């Protein structure tokens, strides 16, 4: 299974929702809290082409986007192959 890295904040309900879906799939998520970490926020923005909202989710080297994009992949049956 590919590694999953998620840029989050502790006050983000979309982060909780995204983590919940991945947890149901048995995926371990490497969480990067950007709330008070300027360097981590800058890293996220650089890797996403300037995205400032959370969550920002990476599966392996693939930038998935946010929670809505993650659930769209699940709905379309594309999440499991991406995780494999």
Residue pairs with C-beta under 8 A, 6 or more apart in sequence:
1 26
1 27
1 83
1 84
2 59
2 60
2 82
2 83
2 84
3 30
3 59
3 60
4 22
4 27
4 28
4 29
4 30
4 57
4 58
4 59
4 83
5 29
5 30
5 32
5 57
5 58
6 15
6 18
6 19
6 22
6 29
6 30
6 31
6 32
6 55
6 56
6 57
6 58
7 32
7 34
7 40
7 41
7 44
7 54
7 55
7 56
7 57
8 15
8 19
8 31
8 32
8 33
8 34
8 54
8 55
9 15
9 33
9 34
9 35
9 54
10 33
10 35
11 35
12 54
12 55
14 54
14 55
14 66
14 67
14 68
15 54
15 55
15 67
17 67
17 71
18 55
18 57
18 66
18 67
18 70
18 71
19 29
19 31
21 70
21 71
21 74
22 29
22 70
23 29
25 79
25 80
25 83
27 83
32 40
32 43
32 44
33 40
34 40
34 41
34 44
34 54
44 51
44 56
45 51
45 52
47 56
47 58
47 63
48 56
48 63
51 65
51 66
53 66
54 66
55 66
55 67
56 63
56 65
56 66
57 63
57 64
57 65
57 66
57 67
57 69
57 70
58 64
59 82
59 83
60 82
62 82
64 70
64 73
64 82
70 79
73 79
73 82
